[in-house]
Amino acid sequence: MGSMFTNSKLFLLLAVALLSTPLPKDANTVSNAGPEYTADAQLKLPENYREWVFLSTDYHPISDPLKMQKMGHDVFNNIFVNPEAYKAFVQTGTWPDKTMLVFEGRRAESVSMNNQSGDVQGSIEGLAVHVKDEARFPGKWAFFGFHGDKTAKMIPVTASCYSCHAARGAVDTTFVQFYPTLLPIATSKDTLSAAYRQEILNAAPITK
Ligand code: HEC
């Protein structure tokens, strides 16, 4: 009895000691809290993005049909956002500074079981990050495309990524119209872009 008490007391002491020990600052750890860059201005891949908030998966993406034809197969696009930015969006209907949205493209693979067939997600084919860093980028946002490395150079602002997102994204250059949990929030907080509101008006059936 006495030794059991001692053991559990020891365990408690150990637990308290562990909890109160500050975590060592590991240079390789990328935090959730915001974008991190290398000395030569490349974005570090937020490696834990799979622990972030899931926004949507698009199949047969409309954003890049030509590329899809070239690859000869379909792709699923999974979209994640860092939890801090998600929480702020729920409060305000728009993105705070240091938002990071990850776009993960996965190859669609056909499978069958009991004479039924379907498509599931296979390997990663593309990984892009959309970052809001107001002090760093003149346009507030920047895109980075990862090609198997853990760092990526910024995509030049002349690329079509910027013009399509700015013109067509429903909230602050992002495609909130396709993220089903976010669109109602943006609608009720009245943060939809003027261009997107006009697009809805144009698409609305004429009733007389
Ligand atoms: C013709 C319009 C268009 C172009 C060009 C385009 N996108 Fe997108 N993008 C979309 C749409 C639509 C979505 C919503 C998700 C989907 O449909 O797959 C999206 C979503 C994203 C997202 C998820 C976060 C967000 O902003 O909503 C990222 C990241 C992204 N695109 C990166 C890029 C990059 C990098 C490029 C350029 C290489 C690019 N996009 C070019 C239309 C476009």
Boltz pocket constraint, residues with backbone or C-beta under 6 A from the ligand:
constraints:
  - pocket:
      binder: B
      contacts: [[A, 58], [A, 61], [A, 62], [A, 63], [A, 77], [A, 79], [A, 101], [A, 102], [A, 103], [A, 128], [A, 129], [A, 130], [A, 143], [A, 144], [A, 145], [A, 155], [A, 159], [A, 160], [A, 161], [A, 162], [A, 164], [A, 165], [A, 168], [A, 173], [A, 174], [A, 175], [A, 176], [A, 178]]
      max_distance: 6.0
